[in-house]
Amino acid sequence: MTKAAILEQPGQPLRIDDVRVDNPGPHEVLIRTVACGLCHSDLHFIEGTYPHPLPAIPGHEAAGVVEKVGSEVRTVRPGDHVVTCLSAFCGHCEFCVTGRMALCLGGDTRRPQGDAPRITRAADGSLVNQMLNLSAFAEMMLVHEHACVKIDPEMPLDRAAVIGCAVTTGAGTIFNACKVTPGETVAVVGCGGVGLATINAAKIAGAGRIIAADPVPEKRALAMKLGATDTVDALANDAAASIVEMTGGGVDHAIEAVGRPASGELAVKSLRRGGTATILGMMPLTHSVGLSAIDLLSGKKLQGAIMGMNRFPVDLPRLVKFYMNGQLDLDTIIAERIPLSQVNEGFETMKKADAGRSVIVFGQ
């Protein structure tokens, strides 16, 4: 049996209960979860802003140790340290073979309908839905082999966990979606885990000026520690004007990393001629972000970048190396380490929006 935090109904606290995780199928990997970060995306599902079949186990930013592998698995073996990634890829669809793995719908990375479920309740054997291919708020995960990647065993797994979503999304946006070149200017709107990782990656990429926009002074201070050269209060009436003024016309890249309509508007307003706004945050499902006719005539561009348009089997080991050689600052991003029993308190801390990442460490 495995302890897990289960979402029974939207708007209700997660409930710690026993579940059973099945044995690995041919292409599946059983992982002992060591650490899992709390991501704002989880909160969207917990609060019911985004729908998902219930009951389900949230959690998608995790690292652990491989316990068992299926008969056809070739990429990892028992004892390997791994980071998981929610963008499980099939490897053979149009998106995968053209190098856009983050867009893969991952159809055959899940068990076919009618097969035994990966997760069931220990008490009665009823289905517990797997969320985002992982369900990492559990002591054990059963995932497709294309939802995890082997990493350097010297990498601390509590730090490695946040690479699985926040850092992959933020750094991937800088390196893959935006292809930031040395000297370009970057504004990041929202300095949560994803925003802070984006700022850190912009520094690694050699951005000439990195402006962090957030209403919370503590978050702006963290942004400066991670590489921001300037900060602005995102809720100030002159926030966009300040960014345009300090950069002499606006930024090359404005990255929205919080999922609020006003933040998307600020990103667009902060652009210079020819600049690109990239939306990372999970906006309300009915909301649209757009460019005006003048923006279009100025050569401005707007794009989404799901999970930073990552190629995680390549990107994650590189990000681990960035941490190991001192370039990637994961220690500053992590605010606290908590046991699974405090997962609901961790989300309450998140709602206060004045600290970095909370990470569940199993066995505490």
Secondary structure, DSSP 8 states (H G I E B T S, - for coil): -EEEEEB-STTS--EEEEEEE----TTEEEEEEEEEE--HHHHHHHTTSS---SSEE----EEEEEEEE-TT--S--TT-EEEE-S----SSSHHHHTT-GGG---GGGS--TTS--SEEETTT--B-EESTTT--SBSEEEEEGGGEEE--TTS-HHHHHHIIIIIHHHHHIIIIIS---TT-EEEEE--SHHHHHHHHHHHHHT-SEEEEE-S-HHHHHHHHHTT-SEEE-TTSTTHHHHHHHHTTS-EEEEEE-S--HHHHHHHHHTEEEEEEEEE-S---TT------HHHHHTT-EEEE-GGGG--HHHHHHHHHHHHHTTSS-HHHHEEEEE-GGGHHHHHHHHHH--S-EEEEETT-
